[in-house]
């Protein structure tokens, strides 16, 4: 088991994701920015790090005919998701690589995951491998050197114990863009949207001037050596950070 897996199975985490992050109102503005545009274009989506499947109603709002699947590394999260949505497919995965064929899901989505794992670059390539058209994924980025802090997975005032720590990565902007452009095969287009935000209150260090960036990476099937890249940073929207 990866060191980032265990903390997410604690009772405060399970309770939070069972009760929250399950409506358009609780979705982040950066998520909605792309979901409303991309989801109507696809017929299937794999939600990696789906927790209790709470974002399923958000996907369905934008495409009622969408075939949704979820994947997570925490058995209790998958159990909760299957209880809430018994007709849907939820996959328990190992966390190092996805057990799905290349280009097998039209869209792969992952939110709130990649800044909390050590193997973010290799895992990004693996999700991109599975996506046939679009990969939507978020990172934390700033202008300084790439930095790894720690965060406690402790919701609702739960004590910050050592066993509840996970890494918290904030990438250098140049490192972030290089990582995206190095994906194989070369993306056809990378559309990035985000805004300034504060790191979690449960983060060990207060890291200033962080951007919360969501990227829609469109597969280009090797059409060009360099993808078309757009970057839109807006003042922080009302209603939370993404």
C-alpha positions as CSV (number, residue, x, y, z in Angstrom):
1,X,0.0,0.0,0.0
2,X,1.3,3.5,-0.9
3,X,2.0,5.7,2.0
4,X,-0.7,8.1,0.9
5,X,-3.5,5.5,1.0
6,X,-4.0,4.7,4.7
7,X,-5.0,8.1,6.1
8,X,-7.9,8.4,3.7
9,X,-9.6,5.4,5.3
10,X,-9.9,7.1,8.7
11,X,-13.5,7.7,10.1
12,X,-13.4,11.5,9.7
13,X,-12.4,11.2,6.0
14,X,-15.0,8.5,5.3
15,X,-17.7,10.5,7.0
16,X,-16.8,13.7,5.1
17,X,-16.9,12.2,1.7
18,X,-20.1,10.3,2.5
19,X,-21.9,13.6,3.3
20,X,-20.1,16.2,1.2
21,X,-18.8,16.8,-2.3
22,X,-22.0,15.4,-3.8
23,X,-23.7,18.3,-5.6
24,X,-23.0,21.1,-8.1
25,X,-23.1,23.5,-5.1
26,X,-20.1,21.7,-3.5
27,X,-18.1,21.2,-6.7
28,X,-15.2,23.6,-7.2
29,X,-15.4,26.4,-9.7
30,X,-12.4,25.0,-11.5
31,X,-14.1,21.6,-11.9
32,X,-17.3,23.1,-13.2
33,X,-15.4,25.3,-15.7
34,X,-14.4,22.2,-17.6
35,X,-17.2,19.7,-16.7
36,X,-19.9,21.8,-18.3
37,X,-17.9,22.1,-21.5
38,X,-16.4,18.6,-21.8
39,X,-18.9,16.2,-20.3
40,X,-21.6,16.8,-23.0
41,X,-19.0,15.8,-25.6
42,X,-18.3,12.3,-24.2
43,X,-20.2,9.1,-23.5
44,X,-18.0,7.6,-20.8
45,X,-15.9,8.8,-17.9
46,X,-13.7,7.2,-15.3
47,X,-13.5,9.2,-12.1
48,X,-10.1,8.4,-10.4
49,X,-10.1,9.1,-6.7
50,X,-13.9,9.0,-6.7
51,X,-14.2,8.6,-2.9
52,X,-17.9,7.8,-2.3
53,X,-18.9,8.7,-5.8
54,X,-20.3,12.1,-4.8
55,X,-19.6,13.8,-8.1
56,X,-21.7,11.4,-10.1
57,X,-24.8,13.7,-9.9
58,X,-22.7,16.6,-11.2
59,X,-21.5,14.6,-14.2
60,X,-25.1,13.5,-14.9
61,X,-26.3,17.1,-14.8
62,X,-24.2,17.9,-17.8
63,X,-24.9,14.6,-19.7
64,X,-27.8,12.4,-18.5
65,X,-26.7,9.6,-20.8
66,X,-23.1,9.5,-19.6
67,X,-21.7,6.1,-18.6
68,X,-19.9,6.8,-15.2
69,X,-17.4,4.6,-13.4
70,X,-15.4,5.4,-10.3
71,X,-12.1,4.1,-9.0
72,X,-10.4,4.5,-5.6
73,X,-7.7,2.9,-3.4
74,X,-9.7,2.9,-0.2
75,X,-12.0,-0.2,0.2
76,X,-14.3,1.6,2.6
77,X,-14.8,4.5,0.1
78,X,-15.7,2.0,-2.6
79,X,-18.1,0.2,-0.3
80,X,-19.8,3.5,0.5
81,X,-20.0,4.3,-3.2
82,X,-21.5,1.0,-4.1
83,X,-24.1,1.3,-1.4
84,X,-25.2,4.7,-2.5
85,X,-25.1,3.9,-6.2
86,X,-25.7,0.2,-6.5
87,X,-26.2,0.3,-10.3
88,X,-22.9,1.9,-11.0
89,X,-19.4,0.3,-11.4
90,X,-16.8,1.2,-8.8
91,X,-13.3,-0.2,-9.0
92,X,-10.9,-0.8,-6.1
93,X,-7.5,-0.1,-7.5
94,X,-4.0,-0.4,-6.2
95,X,-2.8,3.2,-6.6
96,X,0.4,2.5,-8.6
97,X,-1.2,1.9,-12.0
98,X,-4.8,1.5,-13.3
99,X,-6.0,-1.9,-14.3
100,X,-7.6,-0.7,-17.5
101,X,-6.6,-0.9,-21.2
102,X,-5.1,1.9,-23.2
103,X,-7.6,4.4,-24.6
104,X,-10.5,2.5,-22.9
105,X,-12.4,5.5,-21.4
106,X,-13.3,8.5,-23.5
107,X,-12.6,10.8,-20.6
108,X,-10.6,10.3,-17.4
109,X,-11.2,12.7,-14.5
110,X,-9.3,13.2,-11.2
111,X,-9.7,16.0,-8.7
112,X,-8.0,16.7,-5.4
113,X,-5.5,13.8,-5.8
114,X,-2.3,14.6,-7.6
115,X,-0.9,17.2,-5.1
116,X,-1.3,14.5,-2.4
117,X,0.8,11.6,-3.9
118,X,4.5,11.1,-4.4
119,X,4.3,9.4,-7.8
120,X,2.2,12.2,-9.4
121,X,4.2,12.3,-12.7
122,X,4.1,8.5,-13.4
123,X,0.4,8.3,-12.3
124,X,-0.5,11.2,-14.6
125,X,1.0,9.3,-17.6
126,X,-1.0,6.2,-16.6
127,X,-4.3,8.1,-16.5
128,X,-3.5,9.7,-19.8
129,X,-2.8,6.2,-21.2
130,X,-6.3,5.1,-20.3
131,X,-8.0,8.3,-21.6
132,X,-9.1,8.1,-25.3
133,X,-9.9,11.8,-25.7
134,X,-9.7,13.9,-22.5
135,X,-7.9,13.9,-19.2
136,X,-9.1,16.4,-16.6
137,X,-6.8,16.8,-13.6
138,X,-5.8,19.4,-11.0
139,X,-2.5,20.4,-9.4
140,X,-1.2,23.0,-7.0
141,X,1.4,25.3,-8.6
142,X,3.5,28.4,-7.7
143,X,6.4,30.4,-9.1
144,X,9.0,29.0,-6.6
145,X,10.8,25.7,-6.7
146,X,8.7,22.6,-6.5
147,X,8.0,21.9,-2.8
148,X,6.7,19.0,-0.8
149,X,5.1,19.7,2.5
150,X,2.7,17.4,4.5
151,X,-1.0,17.5,5.3
152,X,-3.1,15.8,7.9
153,X,-6.2,14.0,6.6
154,X,-8.2,15.2,9.6
155,X,-11.8,16.5,9.1
156,X,-14.0,18.1,11.6
157,X,-11.4,18.9,14.2
158,X,-10.0,15.4,14.4
159,X,-6.6,15.3,16.2
160,X,-3.6,15.6,13.8
161,X,-1.9,12.3,14.3
162,X,1.3,11.2,12.6
163,X,-0.4,8.3,10.9
164,X,-2.8,10.7,9.2
165,X,-0.1,12.6,7.2
166,X,0.1,12.6,3.5
167,X,2.5,14.6,1.2
168,X,1.3,17.9,-0.1
169,X,3.1,19.0,-3.4
170,X,3.1,22.5,-4.9
171,X,4.8,22.4,-8.3
172,X,7.0,25.0,-9.9
173,X,5.1,26.4,-12.9
174,X,7.8,25.5,-15.3
175,X,8.0,21.9,-13.9
176,X,4.2,21.7,-14.2
177,X,4.1,22.7,-17.8
178,X,7.1,20.5,-18.8
179,X,5.3,17.5,-17.2
180,X,2.2,18.1,-19.2
181,X,4.0,18.6,-22.5
182,X,6.1,15.5,-21.9
183,X,3.0,13.2,-21.9
184,X,3.1,10.4,-24.5
185,X,1.7,10.6,-27.1
186,X,2.0,14.3,-27.3
187,X,-1.3,16.1,-26.4
188,X,-3.0,18.0,-29.1
189,X,-4.2,20.7,-26.7
190,X,-3.8,21.6,-23.1
191,X,-6.3,24.1,-21.6
192,X,-5.5,25.3,-18.1
193,X,-7.8,27.3,-15.9
194,X,-7.4,28.3,-12.2
195,X,-7.1,30.9,-9.6
196,X,-5.1,31.8,-6.5
197,X,-6.0,29.9,-3.3
198,X,-4.9,29.1,0.2
199,X,-3.5,25.7,0.9
200,X,-5.5,23.5,3.3
201,X,-5.6,24.5,6.9
202,X,-4.4,21.0,7.7
203,X,-1.2,21.6,5.8
204,X,2.0,21.6,7.9
205,X,3.3,24.8,6.3
206,X,1.5,27.8,5.1
207,X,2.7,28.0,1.5
208,X,1.8,31.4,0.0
209,X,0.9,32.5,-3.5
210,X,-0.4,29.1,-4.7
211,X,-2.4,28.6,-7.8
212,X,-5.1,26.0,-8.0
213,X,-5.0,24.9,-11.6
214,X,-7.2,22.4,-13.5
215,X,-6.1,21.2,-16.9
216,X,-8.1,19.7,-19.7
217,X,-5.6,17.6,-21.7
218,X,-6.8,16.6,-25.1
219,X,-5.1,13.7,-26.8
220,X,-3.6,14.6,-30.1
221,X,-2.5,11.2,-31.3
222,X,0.9,12.6,-32.0
223,X,-0.3,15.1,-34.5
224,X,2.2,17.8,-33.5
225,X,5.5,17.9,-31.6
226,X,4.1,20.6,-29.3
227,X,0.6,20.9,-28.1
228,X,-1.5,24.1,-28.2
229,X,-1.5,25.5,-24.7
230,X,-3.9,28.0,-23.1
231,X,-3.5,29.3,-19.6
232,X,-6.3,31.4,-17.9
233,X,-5.8,32.5,-14.3
234,X,-8.7,34.5,-12.8
235,X,-9.2,36.1,-9.4
236,X,-10.5,33.6,-6.9
237,X,-14.2,32.9,-7.5
238,X,-16.7,33.0,-4.7
239,X,-17.7,29.7,-3.3
240,X,-14.4,28.0,-2.5
241,X,-11.2,26.8,-4.1
242,X,-10.5,23.9,-6.4
